[in-house]
Amino acid sequence: MDSIDTLIIGAGALGLACAARLASAQQSCLIVEAEALIGSHTSSRNSEVIHAGLYYAPGSLKAELCLEGRERLYAWCAQHQVAHRRIGKLLVAVSAAERGKLEALATNAQACGVHDLQAIEQSLLAELEPAVRGVAALLSPSTGIIDSHAYLQSLLAAAENQGAQLVLQTRVDQLEPGPDGWLVTGRSAGEAFQLKAQRVINAGGLFAQQLAQRTAGLPAAQIPALHLCRGRYFGYSGRAPFQHLIYPLPEANTAGLGIHATLDLGGQLRFGPDAEYLQQIDYRVDEQLREPFAKAIRRYFPQLDSTRLVPGYCGIRPKLAGPGEPAADFLIQTASDHGLPGLINLFGIESPGLTASLAIAERVALAACRT
């Protein structure tokens, strides 16, 4: 039976970042992915934004790892020639009643360690973004955009250059702890396989809980509930009217940050995501969403031509908080949590997971070294 040092389950940004960090000539590393392509789910279906770290609870893993990950990610992109740009983001108060929310957000960002926000009054906002309606804004110069697909490829290349191997169309059906590591059973391209691994990293994203349920000896109480939350995007045909990313202030009692405006590296404008809880994965974007999207966008972009809105793509967040519940933090679960040496489960890695991926991988590596 084949025996390896590290098995990483899931070839999204998180799994690939862990592989790039852990693979070495001295440590064999295998990445398995159930789909035919890397990053087939959450990692390739998002806003492609490098987040500054403004919204999260001070002291939370999301806040800490977003800031650390942001700097690691910019450095990685520069070193590995991954296309990116510090485009900056404007958080806009569309009415005087929202000024208090803007100030609260600035205070929260400061508490999280973000110290470069700039207060923008209406006159300067009009100069920076004439098409935007608002009475005040915050400029986040550390926010950027990235080619997420190129980033995934760069992580894979780095991991493979250090000896890691990737096997696609491979599903792990069972994990069993043993005296000398983990017995792993599954199917690869339709063929049954077994192998032994000293350590296992569950970076399954939307499917992490399913794998946890197939892990022998893992207490059910240690498997958090998964809440699928869909975010849909519309493209905007023609020339983009903005130079920055434009974010309205988060609306009360919603699961996301509101329908904001983002640009890709080619200058194409898109709006989204919305937030809708689902019972099962569904990536459809309904044409009938155009008018609800248009209504939300016109709050800060009154000249919107809704006929230029084109159904785009959709992503699904693996949330640990359900509808109406407070936002949940990342969960990096190790042997000290569940009592199973050599197993690291990564649950609830939603936004800012892409930004934080290299920082999360560093935490995983530290935990793996203790096993």
SULGI-V636262 format. One record per residue. RES is the residue in one small letter. PHI is phi in whole degrees, -180 to 180 (999 if undefined). Layout:
res=RES phi=PHI
res=RES phi=PHI
This chain:
res=m phi=999
res=d phi=-64
res=s phi=-132
res=i phi=-130
res=d phi=-79
res=t phi=-131
res=l phi=-110
res=i phi=-113
res=i phi=-105
res=g phi=116
res=a phi=-112
res=g phi=-90
res=a phi=-58
res=l phi=-70
res=g phi=-62
res=l phi=-69
res=a phi=-65
res=c phi=-64
res=a phi=-64
res=a phi=-62
res=r phi=-80
res=l phi=-97
res=a phi=-67
res=s phi=-162
res=a phi=-63
res=q phi=-93
res=q phi=-129
res=s phi=-69
res=c phi=-139
res=l phi=-120
res=i phi=-109
res=v phi=-118
res=e phi=-138
res=a phi=-70
res=e phi=-87
res=a phi=-85
res=l phi=-134
res=i phi=-70
res=g phi=59
res=s phi=-73
res=h phi=-114
res=t phi=-59
res=s phi=-66
res=s phi=-112
res=r phi=-129
res=n phi=-150
res=s phi=-80
res=e phi=57
res=v phi=-103
res=i phi=-89
res=h phi=-81
res=a phi=-82
res=g phi=102
res=l phi=-93
res=y phi=-97
res=y phi=-86
res=a phi=-66
res=p phi=-55
res=g phi=88
res=s phi=-78
res=l phi=-62
res=k phi=-59
res=a phi=-66
res=e phi=-68
res=l phi=-77
res=c phi=-66
res=l phi=-65
res=e phi=-64
res=g phi=-66
res=r phi=-58
res=e phi=-70
res=r phi=-63
res=l phi=-70
res=y phi=-61
res=a phi=-67
res=w phi=-62
res=c phi=-60
res=a phi=-66
res=q phi=-72
res=h phi=-107
res=q phi=55
res=v phi=-91
res=a phi=-62
res=h phi=-163
res=r phi=-158
res=r phi=-80
res=i phi=-81
res=g phi=85
res=k phi=-131
res=l phi=-110
res=l phi=-100
res=v phi=-112
res=a phi=-92
res=v phi=-84
res=s phi=-145
res=a phi=-61
res=a phi=-65
res=e phi=-94
res=r phi=-60
res=g phi=-63
res=k phi=-64
res=l phi=-65
res=e phi=-66
res=a phi=-64
res=l phi=-65
res=a phi=-63
res=t phi=-65
res=n phi=-64
res=a phi=-61
res=q phi=-61
res=a phi=-66
res=c phi=-84
res=g phi=99
res=v phi=-94
res=h phi=-117
res=d phi=-112
res=l phi=-67
res=q phi=-120
res=a phi=-74
res=i phi=-122
res=e phi=-88
res=q phi=-58
res=s phi=-65
res=l phi=-72
res=l phi=-59
res=a phi=-64
res=e phi=-71
res=l phi=-70
res=e phi=-140
res=p phi=-59
res=a phi=-83
res=v phi=-93
res=r phi=-97
res=g phi=-177
res=v phi=-98
res=a phi=-167
res=a phi=-157
res=l phi=-116
res=l phi=-99
res=s phi=-107
res=p phi=-74
res=s phi=-86
res=t phi=-76
res=g phi=-141
res=i phi=-129
res=i phi=-145
res=d phi=-82
res=s phi=-64
res=h phi=-68
res=a phi=-65
res=y phi=-63
res=l phi=-59
res=q phi=-64
res=s phi=-68
res=l phi=-64
res=l phi=-62
res=a phi=-61
res=a phi=-64
res=a phi=-65
res=e phi=-68
res=n phi=-65
res=q phi=-100
res=g phi=103
res=a phi=-68
res=q phi=-123
res=l phi=-112
res=v phi=-125
res=l phi=-90
res=q phi=51
res=t phi=-130
res=r phi=-113
res=v phi=-89
res=d phi=-96
res=q phi=-155
res=l phi=-119
res=e phi=-130
res=p phi=-73
res=g phi=-138
res=p phi=-68
res=d phi=-126
res=g phi=123
res=w phi=-121
res=l phi=-93
res=v phi=-116
res=t phi=-124
res=g phi=-178
res=r phi=-136
res=s phi=-127
res=a phi=50
res=g phi=88
res=e phi=-101
res=a phi=-69
res=f phi=-144
res=q phi=-138
res=l phi=-152
res=k phi=-111
res=a phi=-134
res=q phi=-66
res=r phi=-141
res=v phi=-129
res=i phi=-115
res=n phi=-89
res=a phi=-113
res=g phi=-79
res=g phi=60
res=l phi=-62
res=f phi=-113
res=a phi=-63
res=q phi=-67
res=q phi=-60
res=l phi=-64
res=a phi=-60
res=q phi=-69
res=r phi=-101
res=t phi=-103
res=a phi=-63
res=g phi=88
res=l phi=-84
res=p phi=-61
res=a phi=-59
res=a phi=-66
res=q phi=-91
res=i phi=-107
res=p phi=-71
res=a phi=-64
res=l phi=-101
res=h phi=-123
res=l phi=-77
res=c phi=-130
res=r phi=-85
res=g phi=-126
res=r phi=-107
res=y phi=-127
res=f phi=-117
res=g phi=-81
res=y phi=-131
res=s phi=-71
res=g phi=89
res=r phi=-72
res=a phi=-76
res=p phi=-88
res=f phi=-119
res=q phi=-107
res=h phi=-119
res=l phi=-73
res=i phi=-119
res=y phi=-119
res=p phi=-71
res=l phi=-71
res=p phi=-56
res=e phi=-83
res=a phi=-65
res=n phi=60
res=t phi=-122
res=a phi=-91
res=g phi=-127
res=l phi=-101
res=g phi=93
res=i phi=-83
res=h phi=-105
res=a phi=-110
res=t phi=-125
res=l phi=-117
res=d phi=-93
res=l phi=-69
res=g phi=-89
res=g phi=87
res=q phi=-78
res=l phi=-91
res=r phi=-141
res=f phi=-119
res=g phi=144
res=p phi=-95
res=d phi=-86
res=a phi=-143
res=e phi=-143
res=y phi=-75
res=l phi=-126
res=q phi=-94
res=q phi=-150
res=i phi=-65
res=d phi=-151
res=y phi=-99
res=r phi=-74
res=v phi=-122
res=d phi=-82
res=e phi=-56
res=q phi=-69
res=l phi=-77
res=r phi=-55
res=e phi=-70
res=p phi=-59
res=f phi=-64
res=a phi=-59
res=k phi=-61
res=a phi=-67
res=i phi=-70
res=r phi=-66
res=r phi=-58
res=y phi=-116
res=f phi=-135
res=p phi=-65
res=q phi=-85
res=l phi=-52
res=d phi=-100
res=s phi=-65
res=t phi=-69
res=r phi=-88
res=l phi=-78
res=v phi=-123
res=p phi=-52
res=g phi=-109
res=y phi=-127
res=c phi=-145
res=g phi=-126
res=i phi=-129
res=r phi=-92
res=p phi=-86
res=k phi=-77
res=l phi=-99
res=a phi=-111
res=g phi=-87
res=p phi=-56
res=g phi=80
res=e phi=-91
res=p phi=-61
res=a phi=-58
res=a phi=-100
res=d phi=-87
res=f phi=-57
res=l phi=-127
res=i phi=-105
res=q phi=-104
res=t phi=-122
res=a phi=-59
res=s phi=-66
res=d phi=-91
res=h phi=-113
res=g phi=80
res=l phi=-115
res=p phi=-58
res=g phi=88
res=l phi=-116
res=i phi=-123
res=n phi=-104
res=l phi=-117
res=f phi=-116
res=g phi=67
res=i phi=-87
res=e phi=-102
res=s phi=-56
res=p phi=-96
res=g phi=-61
res=l phi=-64
res=t phi=-61
res=a phi=-87
res=s phi=-58
res=l phi=-70
res=a phi=-71
res=i phi=-63
res=a phi=-60
res=e phi=-66
res=r phi=-64
res=v phi=-63
res=a phi=-62
res=l phi=-63
res=a phi=-68
res=a phi=-65
res=c phi=-66
res=r phi=-87
res=t phi=-95
